[in-house]
Amino acid sequence: MLSRTADHLFWMARYMERAENTARMLDVNYQTSLLPQSADAAERGWRAMLGISELSSDFATRHGAVSARSVMDYMVRDEANPSSILNCLKAARENARAVRGTLTTEVWETQNQTWLEFQRLVRGSDFHRDPSQLFEWVKFRSHLSRGVTVGTMLQDESFHFLRIGSFLERADNTARLLDVKFHAVAPEHGWGAPGPGTGIVPSQAQAQSQASSDAPAAGRDQEVDFYHWSAILRSVSGFEVYRKAYRNVIRPEKVAELLILRPDMPRSLACCVNEVMANLRMVANQQSGETLRIAGRLCADLQFARIDEILATGLHTFLTQFLERVNTLGVGISRDFLVPVEA
C-alpha cells in the first residue's frame, strides 16, 4: 500500500473518533452543568473541557471569559479551532475523499452524508436549544461509520490502518479525560496534580466535605460525587458496564481500574492498546520492529499492572507517561508507514 493512502485512512479514522470523543465530553459537561452548583463550579467544569484538549490558551486569546455557550460554540462549530467537531468531521470527509477508491461505497457515503448533514444542523439556533441532541447525533454517526467499516470492508491493510487510527485516538482521549476529571472530582486522594494549563481546582462539594464533618453536608457531598463519577462513566459509555462488572457503589479506584486496566472494556486504555498492537502486527514491515516493540511493551505494562500500585505512584504521573508513550507510538507509526511529518 502507498504510504499516502495509509496516511489518509489512518487520519480519517482518527478525526472521526476525535469528533465522537469531543461530543461525549461536551455532552457530559453540559449535563453536569445542569446540576445544582455555584457559577464558579460550573465555570471550572467548562475550563476542564478546554484543558482536556489543551485549548485553554487559544480560547482565552480569542474569546476571553469562559461560559457554557462560548465553549460549546468553540468546540462544536468554530472553523478557527482545528479540534472542533466541525473541523474534525470535515477533515475525516476530506481524507475519505482522497482515498475514495479504497473505501466501499457505504463507507464513503456515510462519511460524506455525515459532513453535509452536520453543516445543516449547526447552521441554525436549534443547537443551543438542545445541545444533547446534536451530541447524540455525532456519536451515532461515529458508531455508524465504524459499523459500516467493519461490515463492508475487506479486512486488508486498508482496514487495519483505519482500526489503528481509531484506537490510538481513543486511547489518547480516554487518558486525557481521566487525568483532568479525576483531579477535578477526587483531589483529596492525592492521586496527582493536573497537567500544566488545565486550571483544575477542587469542586465546591469537595471543599465543603473537607471543611466540615457535618453529617448532612457529607451526605450532600456524596450525592454530588455520585453524579460526577456517573458522568465520567457515561462519557465513555461505561456506567452500565461498571454496574455489571463490579455490582457495587461507584468507587474512584474501581472507575480507574475499569478505564485503565480492564481489557474487556471497549474504551479502556488496555483494550485500545491491545487493538493497536493486533492491527500493527497485520501490517508489520521490515522497518517497523521498534514500533512493534514499543506497542508490545505498553501492552505488557497494562496487562500486568495493578490499580493500587498505579494510585500509590500517582495517577497523574502514570497518565502523563502513558500519553507520552502513545505519542511516541504514533510518531513511530507515522515514520514506518505514513507520510513523513517534518519536526
C-alpha positions in Angstrom: 0.0 0.0 0.0 1.2 3.5 -0.8 2.1 5.5 2.4 -0.1 8.4 1.3 -3.1 6.1 1.1 -2.3 4.6 4.5 -2.0 8.2 5.9 -5.4 9.2 4.6 -7.1 6.1 6.1 -5.3 6.5 9.4 -6.3 10.2 9.8 -9.8 9.6 8.5 -10.4 7.2 11.4 -8.6 9.4 14.0 -10.6 12.5 13.1 -13.9 10.6 13.2 -13.0 9.2 16.6 -11.9 12.6 17.8 -15.3 14.1 16.8 -17.1 11.5 18.8 -14.9 11.9 21.9 -15.4 15.7 21.8 -19.1 15.2 21.6 -19.0 12.8 24.5 -17.1 15.2 26.8 -19.2 18.2 25.8 -22.4 16.2 26.5 -21.3 15.1 29.9 -20.2 18.6 30.8 -23.5 20.1 29.6 -25.5 17.5 31.6 -23.3 18.1 34.7 -23.7 21.9 34.4 -27.5 21.4 34.9 -26.9 20.0 38.4 -27.3 22.4 41.4 -24.0 24.2 41.8 -22.4 27.6 42.0 -21.4 29.6 39.0 -17.7 29.1 39.8 -18.1 25.4 39.9 -19.9 25.4 36.5 -17.1 27.5 35.0 -14.5 25.2 36.3 -16.2 22.3 34.5 -16.0 24.2 31.2 -12.4 25.1 31.8 -11.7 21.4 32.4 -13.2 20.7 29.0 -10.7 23.1 27.3 -7.9 21.7 29.4 -8.5 18.1 28.2 -7.9 19.3 24.6 -5.1 21.6 25.5 -7.0 24.6 24.1 -7.2 26.8 27.2 -4.8 29.5 26.0 -6.2 29.6 22.4 -9.7 30.0 23.8 -8.7 32.7 26.2 -6.9 34.7 23.4 -9.9 34.5 21.1 -12.9 34.5 23.4 -11.9 35.7 26.9 -14.4 34.8 29.5 -15.5 31.2 29.8 -19.2 30.4 29.5 -21.2 27.3 28.5 -22.4 28.9 25.2 -18.9 30.2 24.2 -17.1 26.9 24.9 -19.7 24.8 23.1 -19.6 27.2 20.1 -15.8 27.0 20.1 -15.7 23.2 20.4 -18.5 22.4 18.1 -18.6 24.8 15.1 -15.6 27.2 15.3 -13.8 27.0 12.0 -10.7 28.5 13.5 -10.4 25.7 16.1 -8.7 22.7 14.5 -10.1 20.4 17.2 -13.8 21.5 16.8 -16.3 18.8 15.8 -16.9 20.8 12.6 -13.2 20.6 11.5 -12.8 17.0 12.6 -15.8 15.9 10.5 -14.5 18.0 7.6 -11.0 16.5 7.8 -12.4 13.0 8.1 -14.5 13.6 4.9 -11.6 15.1 3.0 -9.3 12.2 3.9 -12.0 9.8 2.8 -12.5 11.6 -0.5 -8.7 11.4 -1.2 -8.9 7.6 -1.0 -12.4 7.2 -2.4 -11.4 4.2 -4.5 -10.0 2.3 -1.5 -13.3 2.6 0.5 -16.5 0.8 -0.1 -19.5 2.9 -1.4 -21.2 2.5 2.0 -18.2 3.9 3.9 -17.8 6.9 1.6 -21.5 7.7 1.6 -21.6 7.6 5.4 -18.6 10.0 5.7 -20.0 12.3 3.1 -23.5 12.4 4.4 -22.3 13.0 8.0 -20.4 16.1 6.9 -23.2 17.5 4.8 -25.9 16.9 7.4 -23.7 18.3 10.3 -23.4 21.6 8.4 -27.1 21.9 8.2 -27.6 21.0 11.9 -25.2 23.7 13.3 -26.3 26.4 11.0 -29.4 27.4 12.9 -30.3 28.0 16.5 -31.6 24.5 17.3 -28.1 23.6 18.5 -28.3 25.8 21.6 -31.9 24.9 22.3 -30.9 21.2 22.8 -27.2 20.6 22.6 -27.5 17.0 23.8 -29.5 16.1 20.7 -26.6 17.1 18.4 -24.0 15.4 20.6 -26.0 12.1 20.4 -26.2 12.5 16.6 -22.5 12.9 16.3 -22.0 9.8 18.5 -24.5 7.8 16.4 -22.8 8.8 13.1 -19.4 7.7 14.5 -20.9 4.4 15.6 -22.4 4.1 12.1 -19.1 4.8 10.4 -17.3 2.1 12.4 -20.1 -0.4 11.9 -20.2 0.2 8.1 -16.4 -0.1 8.0 -16.4 -3.5 9.9 -19.4 -4.7 8.0 -18.4 -3.9 4.4 -14.7 -3.5 4.0 -12.2 -6.3 3.1 -10.0 -6.9 6.2 -6.8 -6.0 4.4 -4.2 -3.3 5.1 -6.7 -0.5 4.5 -9.0 -1.9 7.2 -6.1 -2.3 9.7 -4.9 1.3 9.2 -8.4 2.5 9.9 -8.5 0.5 13.1 -5.1 1.6 14.2 -6.1 5.3 13.8 -9.4 4.8 15.7 -7.9 3.0 18.8 -4.8 5.2 19.0 -7.0 8.3 19.1 -9.4 6.6 21.6 -6.5 5.7 24.0 -5.3 9.3 23.9 -8.7 10.8 24.6 -9.5 8.4 27.4 -6.2 9.1 29.2 -6.8 12.9 28.9 -10.3 12.6 30.2 -9.2 10.5 33.2 -6.3 12.9 34.0 -8.4 16.0 34.2 -11.7 14.6 35.6 -10.1 12.6 38.4 -8.2 15.6 39.7 -11.4 17.7 39.5 -13.5 15.1 41.4 -11.1 13.5 43.8 -8.1 15.7 44.7 -8.3 14.6 48.3 -7.0 11.2 47.4 -3.6 12.7 46.4 -3.6 10.9 43.0 -1.6 13.6 41.3 -1.9 17.2 40.2 -3.3 18.2 36.8 -1.2 18.9 33.8 0.0 22.4 33.1 -2.6 24.8 31.9 -5.6 22.8 32.9 -6.8 25.2 35.5 -8.5 22.5 37.6 -9.2 23.0 41.2 -11.3 21.0 43.7 -15.0 21.3 43.3 -17.2 23.2 45.8 -18.7 20.0 47.1 -15.2 18.6 47.9 -14.1 21.7 49.6 -17.2 21.6 51.8 -16.5 18.0 52.6 -13.0 18.7 53.7 -14.0 21.8 55.8 -16.9 20.2 57.7 -17.7 16.9 59.3 -21.3 17.8 59.5 -23.4 14.7 58.5 -26.0 16.4 56.2 -23.2 18.2 54.4 -21.3 14.9 54.0 -24.5 13.4 52.6 -24.9 16.1 50.0 -21.2 15.8 49.0 -21.6 12.1 48.5 -24.7 12.7 46.3 -22.8 15.3 44.2 -19.8 13.0 43.9 -22.1 10.1 42.7 -23.4 12.3 39.8 -19.8 13.3 38.9 -18.5 9.8 38.9 -21.6 8.7 36.9 -20.9 11.5 34.4 -17.3 10.3 33.9 -18.5 6.7 33.3 -21.3 7.9 31.0 -18.8 9.9 28.9 -17.1 6.6 27.9 -20.4 4.6 27.8 -19.2 2.8 31.0 -22.0 3.3 33.5 -23.9 0.1 32.8 -20.5 -1.8 32.3 -19.4 -0.7 35.7 -22.6 -1.9 37.3 -22.2 -5.3 35.6 -18.5 -5.7 36.3 -18.4 -4.6 40.0 -22.1 -4.7 41.2 -21.2 -2.1 43.8 -21.4 1.6 44.6 -19.3 3.8 42.4 -15.8 3.9 43.9 -13.0 6.1 42.4 -10.4 3.3 42.4 -12.8 0.9 40.6 -13.6 3.6 38.0 -9.8 4.0 37.4 -9.4 0.2 37.1 -12.2 -0.1 34.7 -11.0 2.6 32.4 -7.3 1.8 32.5 -6.7 -1.9 33.0 -9.9 -3.9 32.0 -9.2 -5.4 28.5 -12.9 -6.2 28.1 -14.0 -2.6 28.5 -14.1 -1.2 24.9 -12.8 2.3 25.7 -10.2 1.3 28.3 -6.5 2.1 27.8 -5.7 -1.7 27.9 -8.3 -2.5 25.2 -7.3 0.3 22.9 -3.6 -0.6 23.1 -4.3 -4.3 22.6 -6.3 -3.4 19.4 -3.5 -1.1 18.1 -1.0 -3.9 18.7 -3.1 -6.6 17.0 -3.6 -4.4 13.9 0.1 -3.3 13.8 1.1 -7.0 13.6 -1.1 -7.4 10.5 0.7 -4.5 8.6 4.2 -5.0 10.0 7.2 -4.5 7.6 10.9 -4.7 7.8 11.4 -1.3 9.4 8.6 -1.4 12.0 10.3 -3.7 14.5 11.0 -0.8 17.0 7.4 0.4 16.8 6.1 -3.1 17.4 8.4 -3.3 20.5 7.1 0.0 21.9 3.5 -1.2 21.4 4.2 -4.6 22.9 5.8 -3.2 26.0 2.9 -0.8 26.5 0.5 -3.8 26.2 2.5 -5.8 28.7 2.7 -3.0 31.2 -1.0 -2.5 31.2 -1.7 -6.3 31.3 0.4 -6.9 34.4 -0.2 -3.5 36.2 -2.3 -3.3 39.4 -4.5 -0.3 40.1 -3.3 0.0 43.8 0.3 0.4 42.5 -0.8 3.0 39.9 -2.6 5.0 42.5 0.3 4.8 45.0 2.7 6.1 42.4 0.3 8.8 41.3 -2.5 8.7 38.7 -1.4 11.9 37.1 2.2 10.6 36.7 1.0 7.4 35.2 -1.3 9.0 32.7 1.3 11.6 31.7 3.8 8.9 31.0 1.1 6.9 29.1 0.3 9.9 26.9 4.0 10.4 26.2 4.3 6.7 25.2 1.2 6.9 23.0 2.6 9.9 21.3 5.9 8.1 20.7 4.0 5.1 19.3 2.1 7.5 17.0 5.4 9.0 15.8 6.8 5.5 15.1 3.7 4.5 13.1 4.0 7.7 11.0 7.7 7.1 10.4 7.2 3.4 9.4 4.0 3.5 7.4 2.6 7.0 6.7 3.6 10.3 5.0 6.7 11.6 6.9 6.0 14.6 9.1 8.7 17.2 9.5 9.6 18.1 13.1 
